[in-house]
Each structure stands twice: as structure tokens, then as C-alpha cells.
Amino acid sequence: MQVLRIVLLIVSLITDYTFPQHKKISTLYSVRAAANREYLSLKGPKALGIDFYIQCKNFGIKLQLHLRNRFPSFDIVASQNNTTVLITPKTAIIGHAANATFTVLLQQGQSFSCQDTARTATTSLGGSIVSSNKPIAVTIQSSGLNQSGCLSSVADQITNSTYIGTDYIVNKGTATTEKIFILATQNNTQITINDGSTTTHVANFGETYVYTATQPVTYVKTNKPAYVLHVSGYGCRLSSAQLPPFFCAGTFTSSFTRASSDSLALNLFTRTGFEGNFALNGNASLIPASAFTIVPGSSGNIKSAKIYYSTAIIQLVHTMK
């Protein structure tokens, strides 16, 4: 039985916030089952919106795994009262047919779950559409995935469609099998993937293109905004995350915590020429410029790094079991 816990991690305080009584936090949603763990990075304001495209796939099929008593699903939660949500599932879900739009009325804090009705190789929720008259948040998940005897949950909270882009950098993990899921939100979306060799594909609205990540770094470029989801992990253990576009406005500082003694690596991407401007806990030697390499297909304009750290450098934060 899975035990779900919310781990609140206060990572930075910003004193000049618009309302002085408010402070910014970072929040992880943790699936703490011993053999089926996953961490979902909650996206804050970027998770709230009125227009979403579901980029979840039937991971059990595309990754050649087997679902065990679990169905892929996406979950919607309302942030305000009297929220009308329009849902168009790409495949049949419990109580509703494929491609048939229906509405649900939610009050603040209420949620609605859309679960695939089949575990067969022919179904996928990827490309489903969710829209609303008031801000909502959406989480995608597929749990109980079995790869070589290891159970995994593959899940993430996604952003609304205004925060997607056209350029994505993928740093490969160490999973036995890794996939990149690229969801087109417009017709005639041209996808170019470069990991030392070039692969191209043209996708239409709602179509997901799946690419197997085999090289350390992969550059995904589209001519129209698209969602990109990376399924990675360690050995037979899997995890997933919606990737942020490379060219996005962010902050100059970021914080994280280490919640287990498992292998931990920091993935960094930057424009060439700025790779010497990083520091970890104020120590620039922990993120040396020499750790960065040129991203294939970027014409030398983007560099990436994957740096592993021990618990001696990143202290372990003990969380509730």
C-alpha cells in the first residue's frame, strides 16, 4: 500500500515579495512507498492555469513494462469555487468515452481523477485536453510500473500551456531504459532531435512523439511550443519530470535538499560563456567550468553539465518514513 506524504521544503526566503507577510517556498509531493517511490515537484503559480495538454503516455507499453493493478491517470484540482472544467480524454476513461468532451463542476480544493480503463498496448491518455474558466492544477501519473522486478511510480505536476517552449535539453540518467515524450500542441509541429545524430519528425495537434535517450545529452527543438517529459531513473528504478524549456526566465539562485542517501547529481544548462558563473553553497569550485560540455545541435551556443555529489557535500535531510 502506497503511503503519500507531502514534504514541505523551505528553500529560500525573499524579503522583497509583493506582500511582506508572504514568503516563497518550494514543495515536493512525495510517494513514500518503500518499493514504489516518486517525487513530484509542485510548480507553484506556473502549475495554475486554464489550459493544459496531458503529456502522459501508457508508460507500461512504451517502456516495455507491465502495469500491476494500476492505471495511468491525470488528476485535476480546483483553486476556486464554482470552477467549470472541460475534459477531452484521448482514450476511454472511467465513466467517459474517448474524444468525447464533458464537464465537471469543482469547488475550491475538490479534485477529479481521469483514469484509463485499459492496460493494453493500444491506449494512451497523452494528448488529452483540459481547460477551465478558473485556475486549476493538473498532475499526471502511472504507478506500479514493473521493470526487471523493480516497482516504480512515474508522475509529475505539469505546467499550464503558457509555460512551454521550443528548446529542451535532456541529460540522460542511468536507467535501463529512458524515454523522451514530446507532445505537440499545434498542427505541423516540426521536431528535431540531436544527440550526436539528427532525427526529425512532424507531429500534429495532440500527437506524442517518443524518442529513446541513449546519449549523455540530447537537444530537442521544435518550431512550435510543445511539452517535453523525460522518463529517467537509476537502473530498473524509474522516475519522470516535465522539462522546462531552455530559454525561460528564471531566478539567479535555486535551492534543493537531499532526502535520501541514493546517488544525487546536479543537472545544469547555460549559454556558452556563462559556465564559470556558478557556485554551490557559495563555493565555485564545486561547479567548475570544466564540468560543462557543448550540447549537440546547439552550434556551440549551449553547454551542459551533470555533477554527482556525496552526502559529505550535500547533507542528508531526514524525512518522515
N, C-alpha and C positions, 0 to 999 in steps of 0.2 A: 504494500500500500504506500502510495506516494505521500510524503509529508511536505506541504507547501509552506514556506515561510517568507516573509518579507524582511530583507535585511536592509536597514536604512544606514547609509554610509555618508556621513557629513564630511565632504571632501574639501570644501572651500567656503569661506565667508566673504561676501562682498559688501562692504560697508556703505558704498555709494549707490545702493539699489534704489529704484524709484521710490519705494516705500521703506523708510528706515527700519520699520519693525519686522520686515521680511528678510530672510537670509536664504541664499541659494544652497541647495543640497543636491547630491547625486544619489540615485536609488537603484538598487538591484533587486529584482524579484528572483528568489532562489528556489528551485526544485531540489529538495534536500534528501530525496530517497537515496539510500546508500549505493544502489546499482543503477540509478537512472537519473543522474543529476543534470541540471542545466541552470545557467544564469541568464536572465533577461535584463538587458539594460533599458530601463524606462527612460523615455526620450523627453519628458517634461513638456514644455509648450509645443515642441515640434511633433509630439505624438497627437496633439489635439487638432482636429480639423473636420471638414465636412466632405472630403473627397478622398477615397482610398481605393487602391487596387491590391488585391490579395496575391502576394507572390509566393504562397506556399505551394509545394508540389507534393505528390504522393512519394515521399522520400523512400518509403519502403520498396518502391518499384524502381525508381531511377537509380538508387544506390545499391540495388540488388540485395535488399534486406528483406525481412519478413515482419510484418506487424503482428504483435501478440496482444490481442484483446484491446487494441487502441485504434481510433480512427483519426485521421488528420482533421483539423478543425481550425476555425478562427472565431475569436470572441470579441464582442463589442460592448463597451461600457459608456454610459451617458454621463456627461459632466453637468447637465442642466435638466430641469424638469420639462416635461412635455416635448421631448425630443423625438421627432419622426425620422426613422431610419429606413432607407430604401436599399434592399439587398437583391443582387442578381447573382445567384450561385452558378459557377461554371459547370458543376456536376450536381447530381441529386444529393440533397442533404436531408436530414431527418425532418419530415413534415413538408418538404417543398421539392418541386421538380427542378431539373437543370434548366438554366437560361430563362426561368420564369421569375420576373421581378415581383417582390412582395414587400410589405411594410410592417414595421413593428413600432410601437409607441413605448418609449422608456422614460422613466423618471430619473432624477439625479442619483447616481450610484447603482442603478439597475444595469444588468448585463444580459446579453443574448448570445447564445452559442450556436454556431453553424457547423455541424459535423457531417462529414462524408458518410454515406450509407454503405459504402463497399470498401473492401480491402483488395480489390482486383487490380490488375495491371492497366486497366483502361480508364481509370478515373483520376481526376485531379481538381483541386479547388483553385489552382493557380489561374489568375485572370478573372476571378470573381470581383464584382464591383460593389462598393459600399459607399453610400452618400447619405447626408443628413441635413436637417435645417438648423441644427445647433451642434457645437463641437462634441465629438466623440473620440475615443481612443480604441485601437484595434490591436489584438495580439494573435499571432499565428503559432500553431504548434502541431507536432506529431510525436507522440511519446511511445515508449515500449518498443523502440526500434532494436532489432537484434542483428548484430553483425559479429560473426565468429564467436557467439556466445556472450557478447557484451551488450547490455541493455543501455539505451541512450534516449534522452529527450532532445528533440530539435525544435527550438522555439525562439521567438523574439517579439518584442513590441515594435510595430512599424511606424514610420512617419506618415503624415498625410502627403498627398502628391505634390504639394508646392515645394517640398524639400528634396526632391530627387534631381538628378543631373545627368550628364552625358559622359563623364570621365571617372573611371573607378580603378583603383589599384588593389590587387589581391595578393597578399602574402600567403603562400601555402603553409599549412601547418604540417603535422606529422601523422595524420590519419591514414588508414589503409586506403581509403577511397575518399576523394574530395571533389565536390561539385560546385559549379558557379551557375546560379539560376538568374537569367536576365529576362525581365518582364517588360514587354513593350506596352506603352500607354497610348500610342498613336499608330496609325497605319503607315506602312512603308518605312519602318524604323530600320536603318542600316547599322548592323552590329559588326565591329571589327575587334578581334581579339588577337593580342600579340604577346607571346611568351617566349620569343626567340624565333618562332614561325608565326605566320599570319593566317587566321581563319576568319571568314566573313559569312554573314547570314542576314537575310532580310526578314523581319518579323512584322506582323500586323497587330493591330489593337488586341490586347488580351492574350497574346501568344507568349509563351515562355520558352526561351532557348536555353538548353542545358549544355554546359561545357565541363569536361573533366580537367581539373587542375593537376598538372604533372610537374610543372616547373616551379622554381622558388618564387618567382614574381610574374604576375600576369596583368596586362593592361587591357581593360575593357573600355571601348569607346563607342558611343552611339551618336547618331546625328539628331536624335530627338530624346527628350527626357525618358529615362527608364529606371525601374527598380532593379537592384542587384542584391542577391542573397548568396552568402558563402556558407556552405556546409563543410566544416573542417573538424579538427579534433586531434586526438593523440592515440595512435594505434587503432584499436577497434572501438574506442570511445568517440562519440560524435557530439558536435555542438553546431550552432549556427548563429549568424548575425546578419542583419541588413547592413550593407556597407554604405557609408556616407560618400557622396561624390567628392572627388579630389578638390575641385575648385569650389569651395564653400567657405562662407565667412564663419570663422570660429574664434576661440579665445587664444591668448598667448600663454596661458597656463592650463594645465589639466592635472587632475589627481586621481589616484586609484588605490585600492587596497588589495592585499593578498589574503585570501580566505582559506587557502589550503597549502600544503607543502608540495603539491604537484608542480610540475615544470611550468615556469612562468616566463613569458617573453613579451617584450615591448615592440609593437609594430609602428614604424614611423615612416611618413612620406612627406617630402618637401620639394620645393623648386630647387633646382641646381644652383648652388652658390650660398644656400642658407643652411647646409648640413652641419656647419660648425657653430650654429647658434643655439644648441640645445644643452640643457643641464637637467640632472635628476637629483632632487633634493639639494639643489644649488651646486652640485658637483658636475662640471662639464666633462670630466674625464670618464664618467660613466656612460656618456653618449658621444663617443668620438666621431669625428667626421669620417674617419677611415672605415667605419662600420657601414657606410652608405654605398650603394651601387646604383648604376643607371638603370632605370626602368625600361625594358624593351618596348620599342614602338613610340617612345616619347621624344625622339630626336635629341636625346641627351638633356632634355629640359626638366626631367623629374628624377629624383633619387629616392630609394627606399632602404630601410634597414630593419632587421629583426635581431634583437639583442636579448639574450637569456640572462636571468638574474637568479641568484641564490637567496635563501632566507636570511643569509648573513647581511645581504644588502637591502632586501625588501622584507621588513618584519612581517611575521605571520599574525594576522588578526584572527583571534579565536571567535568563531560564531556559534550560535546555538545548534546543537545536533538534533 
